[in-house]
Amino acid sequence: MSVFTRRFLFAFAAFGVLTAFGTAGYVVLEGWAFRDALYMTVITLTAVGYSEVQPLSPTGRIFTMVLLGGGITWMGIWFALITSLLVELDLTHGFRRRRLMKEIAELEDHVIVCGAGRTGRQVIQELDAMKARWITVERDPARVESLRHAHPDGLVVEGDATHDDALLEAGLERARGLVSCLSADTDNLFVCLSARDLKPDLTIVARAYEEETMDKLYRAGATHVVSPNVSGAIRMASVLLRPSVVSFLDIATRSSELALRMEQAEIPEKSPLAGRTLAEARIPQETGLIVIAMRKGGAGAEGRFVFNPVADTRMEPGDELIVLGTVDQIRLLREHVEP
């Protein structure tokens, strides 16, 4: 039970005691009926200034003055409780926002997730599994509080992602990518336009509910567009035609027990692995990862995939390795490729 809850319960209890004391006093001293005594007690405690129910005796007037003093004291405590509650709530919000802004200012190479709906939460879970840093932009206060409760260490900006200010507040200029999964295609379109204008080299992934919206999102600046309808249809057909393949991909991408992930790792210019063959790098032996493919030339337009690369395949700067393994193994590989 919070401190304010205990204080307010004490205040209500004190008012009840004063009401019972005053009602009993008028019944005993003045011989009034219970309803008249209760009414007189309440208007005295709250100092509303109405006329007396019946003429008071000298003893009744002294009792009323005592009761009035108790009522004024109680009202002072009541207003002080309300004032302190409002001040503390405002200070708590201010301190939380200041801490949030400080953490965001120190963050770099993170992912901005626009929208904390069902899709946004799934994206956040995957980012958490990969130990990736993220910030969520959500305008619904209920979703914001729910997300903060589910991810106490997560960073959540309460705002409209379609506005430039909210994206800049989330550190867009230092972000590595943005995922726009708002509930309307038009909102995702605005996010792509704003994000691309604010940071031209940003990787943007957008969700499209309608298939005809996909081209518009690409034209608006999205790097990749995902349609749940198209992806769902492909998966349904794959489950029917290639159930074992789908089961393997589920294990490789979504298994909570094995925690396997398909991941990519780029070979930097001065990486110790640059210029060496896969046999010389000994990636499976050193990290335990399985090298599934290699993208020669990186993710550019001229990059080509080499599936199941042989041992004498040479790794050049800019190439990307597609590997399968646990999060810790992938982290170990990144340490090996860094110069």
N, C-alpha and C positions, 0 to 999 in steps of 0.2 A: 504494500500500500504506500502510495507516494505521500510526501510531506503535506502537500496541499490538500489531498483527500482527507487526511487525518485532521487538519486544521478546520476544514469546512464541516466535517462531521462533529467536531467539538463545538463549533458555532451553532449548528442546528440543535445539538443537545442542550446547549446553554439557553437557547431561545425556548425550547420545550420546558426546561425547568422553570424559567421565569414565568412562562405562561401558566403552568400548573400552580406555581406559588401565588401569582396574582389572582387567579380564578378562585382558589381556595380561600384567599384572604377576603375577597369581597363577599363570598358566600357566608363566611363565619362572622366577619365584622359588621357587614351591612345587612345580612340576611337576604341577599338577592337570589334570584333564580340562576341556575347554572349558565343559561344562554346569555343573560344580561351581564353576569360576572365575566364570562369569557370575552364578550364583545368589549367591555370596558377595559379589560386587561390588554387586549390586542391594540386598541387605539391609544392606550397609554404608552405601551412599549415602543410603538412605532412613531409616537409624537405627532399624530396627524392633526390634533387640535380640535376634534369634534366636541360637542357639548356632553356633559355628564348624562348617563342613562337615567339616574335618579339623584336627588339631592344627597350629598355626602355629609356624614357626621364629622365632627372634628377628628376623631380617630381615623375615619376613612380618608380624610384629606391628607393626614400625615402618611398613611399607608400608600396613598397615590403618589406622593412626592418621592417616597423611597422607591416605589416601583418605576417611576419615571426616570430616576437616576440610573437604575439598572438597565432600563431600555436604551437610554442614550449611550451608556457604556458599551452595550452589546452592538448598537448600530455603528459606533466608531470602530469596533473590532471588525465588523462585517465589511465595511467599506475599505478598511486597511487590507483585508484579505483579498478583496477583488482587485485593488490597485496593485498589490504585490504580485498577484498572478499575472496580470496583464504585462507588467514590467518584465517579469522573469521570462514569459513567453517571447516577448520581443527581443530580449537579450540573448535567449537561446537561439532564436532564428538568426540574429546578427552574428553570433559567434560561429554557428554552423556554416553560414555563408562565407565568413572570412576564412575559416579553415579550408572550405572547399576551394575557394579561389587561390589560396596559397598552394594547395596540393596540385591544382591544375596548372598553375604557373610553373611548377617544377617538373611537369610531365612532358615527355617527348616520345615520338615514335609510337603513339597510342592509336587506338581505333575508336571512332565516334559512332555510336549506335543511336540512330534517330528512331525513337518509338520503343516503348516497353510493353508492347502487346505480346501475343503468343509467339510470333516469329522473333521479335526482339529478345525475348527471354531465352529462346533456344540459341540465338546467336551469342548471347552473353554466357550461357553455359558452356558453349564450345570454346569461347575465348578464355574462360576461366580454366577449362581443362588443358589448354595449351599455354597457360601462364602468361597470356597476353594482356597488356594493360588496356583498359577501355574506359570510356565515359559515355553515359547515356543521356540523351536529351529527350525529355518527356513533359508534356504540358498538363497532363491529368494529375492533380494532386494525390488522388487515391492510388494511382499506379506508382507515383514517386515514393510514397510512404511504403507501399508494399515491396517495392524493389529495394529500398533501403533496409527494410526488415530482413529480406531474403539474402541480401549481400551487404552486410554492415561495413565492409571495407571498400565497397564499390563507390564510384563517383557518379553522382546523378545531378544534372542541371535541370531545374524546373523552368521550362520555357518552350516556345514554339520553334521547332527546328526549321520551319520555312522562313524564319527571320534571320538575317545576317548576324544580329547581335547575339543570338543564342548559340550559333555555330562558333563565333569568335570567342565567346565565353567558355566554350568547351575546348578551346585550344586548337582550332582548326589549322592554324598556320604551322603548328608543330606536329600534326597528326600524320600517320603513315597511310591511313585509309578511313573511309566512311561507309557505313551501311545504312541505307535508308529503307526502313520497313514500316512506314506509316500506313494508316488504314485506308487512305485514298490515293489513287494513282496521281491525281493532280498535285497532292502534297509532295509526293516523292519527286514529281517533275520539278517543283519549285526548289526542293532541296538540292537536286542535281545542278540546276542552273546557278544557285547561289554558291554552292561549294566549288564548282568548276571555275566560277568567276573569281572567288576569293583565293583559290590555290589551284592553278592550272595543272600542276603535275600530281595531283591527288588521285589515288585509286578509289573509285566510287563504285559501290555495288548497290543496285536498286532492285526493289521488288515490284513486279507488275501483276496486277490482278487480271487485267484484260490483255489478251494477246496482241491486239492492235496497238496497245500503248508501248510495247517494247521498243519499236523504232523511234518513237518520240523521246523516250528516255535516253536512248543512245545519242540522239541529236542534241539533247539537253546537256550532255556531258558525262553520262554514266559510262564507266569502263566495262562493267558487266551488268547484265540484267537477268534476273531470275524470275521465272513465272511459276508459281506453285501449281497451276493447272497443267502446264506442259510437263514439268518435272514429275508431278503425280501420275500423269498418264503414262509416261515412259517407265516409271517404277512399277506400276500395276502390270504393264505388259511384260516387263522383265521378270517379275515374280512368277508369272505364269509360264514363261518360256525358258527362263534361266534361273531357277530357284536357288541352285547352289552358288552361282555367281553373286546373287543378291545377298545371300547369307554371309558369304565371305566379305563383301563390302560392308555389311552391317557390323561385322566383327572388327574390320579394319578401320572403320570410321566412327562407330558409335558405341562400341562395347565398353561398358563401365567396369567389367571384370578385368579384361586384358589391357584396357586403356591404350589400344593400338591406334596409331594415327598415320595417315598419309600426309607427308609434309614435303616442302621444297626448300632447298638450300642453295643459294647462289654462291658461285666461286668468285670472290673479290679479286681485284687486280693484283694485289701483293700477297695473296693467300699462299700458305706453304703447300697447298694441294695443286696450285696452278702449274700446269705443264707436266704433271705426273699422271700415270695411268691408274685405272682402278685397282690393278694388281699391286702397284707400288703404294697406293694410298691405304690399302688394307682396311677399308671402311667396315665391312662385316666383322672382321676380326677385332678391330679397335673399338667399335661402338655397338656391335650387335644388330645394326640396321640391315635391311634388305634393299638394295638399289634396284628399283623397278624400272626406271627410265632416266634418260638424260635429255635435256633440251639444249641443243647446241645453239649458241647465240643468245640465250636467254629468252625473255618473254616478248621480244620484239617481233615485228611482222615477218622477219626472215628466219626466226627461230624454228628449228625442226626437231621433232622428237626422235630419239633413238631408244626403242623399247628393248628391255632385257640386254643392256650393253655388255659386251664381252670384256674380259679382263684387261685387254690391251687398249681399251678405249681411253683416249687421252683427254684430260679435263683442262679446258682453257678458261682464262678469265672471262666472266660473263655467262658461262654455262650454268645451268641449273640442274641439280640432282633431285629426282623424285624418289623418296625413300619411304619405307614402311617400318614403324617401330614404336616404342613407347615414348612418352614425353621426355623422360630423362635421357634416353638414347639420342633423341633428336637434339636436345640441348647440348649433349656431348659433341655431336657432329658440328654444330654451329661453332663451338669452341675450337674445333680442329680447322675449320675453313677460315676463321678470322685471322687476318695478318698479325 
